[in-house]
Amino acid sequence: MVDGATGLTGTLMASSCFLMSETDLSTRFCFVCLDGAAALAALDAGESLDDAFVERHCAQLSAGVRRLCAWVLANSA
C-alpha cells in the first residue's frame, strides 16, 4: 500500500488533529483502498464480518496495517 502512495498528500493525519498530544505515536488512515460497494453487497448477501472478510475485501489495507505494526515493533525500544 505505501509503495503506491508516492506523491500523495493528506493520506495520514497526525494525532494532534484528533485532540491528542503531538507526542503520541498515533495516526488515522484517511485513505480508502477497497471497493466499499462490493464489501457492503457481500455483507448484504450474508457474509460474516470476520478476519476472512477483511482479507477478502480490504486486503491492501490489512497488509498495510500489518506492515505498520511490524515497523513499530521493529523500531520500538
C-alpha positions in Angstrom: 0.0 0.0 0.0 2.7 2.5 1.0 4.8 1.8 -2.2 1.9 3.1 -4.4 1.4 6.2 -2.3 4.4 8.1 -3.6 3.4 11.7 -4.2 0.1 11.5 -2.3 -0.5 14.1 0.4 -3.1 14.0 3.2 -3.3 10.3 3.4 -2.4 10.2 7.1 -3.4 12.7 9.8 -1.3 13.3 12.9 -2.8 12.5 16.4 -2.9 16.3 17.1 -5.7 16.6 14.5 -7.8 14.5 16.8 -7.2 16.4 20.1 -4.4 14.0 21.2 -0.9 15.0 22.3 1.6 15.8 19.5 3.9 13.3 21.1 1.5 10.4 20.7 2.6 7.9 18.1 -0.9 7.7 16.6 -2.4 8.4 13.2 -5.7 8.0 11.4 -5.9 6.5 7.9 -7.5 8.9 5.5 -7.0 6.6 2.5 -9.6 4.1 1.2 -8.2 1.3 -0.9 -11.2 -1.0 -1.1 -14.4 -1.5 -3.1 -16.9 -0.4 -0.5 -19.9 -1.2 -2.7 -18.6 -4.8 -3.1 -18.0 -5.2 0.6 -21.4 -3.9 1.5 -23.0 -6.2 -1.1 -21.1 -9.1 0.5 -22.5 -8.2 3.9 -26.0 -7.9 2.5 -25.5 -11.4 0.9 -24.8 -12.8 4.4 -21.0 -12.9 4.5 -19.8 -12.8 8.1 -17.8 -9.8 9.2 -14.7 -11.6 10.4 -11.0 -11.7 9.7 -11.5 -13.6 6.5 -13.9 -10.9 5.3 -11.4 -8.2 5.9 -8.7 -10.2 4.0 -11.1 -10.7 1.0 -12.5 -7.2 0.8 -9.7 -5.0 2.4 -6.6 -6.9 1.5 -4.4 -3.9 0.8 -5.4 -2.0 3.9 -4.9 -5.1 6.0 -1.5 -5.7 4.6 -0.6 -2.0 5.2 -1.6 -2.2 8.8 0.4 -5.4 9.3 3.4 -3.7 7.8 3.0 -0.7 10.1 2.7 -2.9 13.1 5.8 -4.8 12.1 7.7 -1.5 11.6 6.6 -0.2 15.1 7.7 -3.4 16.7 11.0 -3.4 14.9 11.6 0.2 15.9 10.4 0.2 19.5 12.8 0.3 22.4 
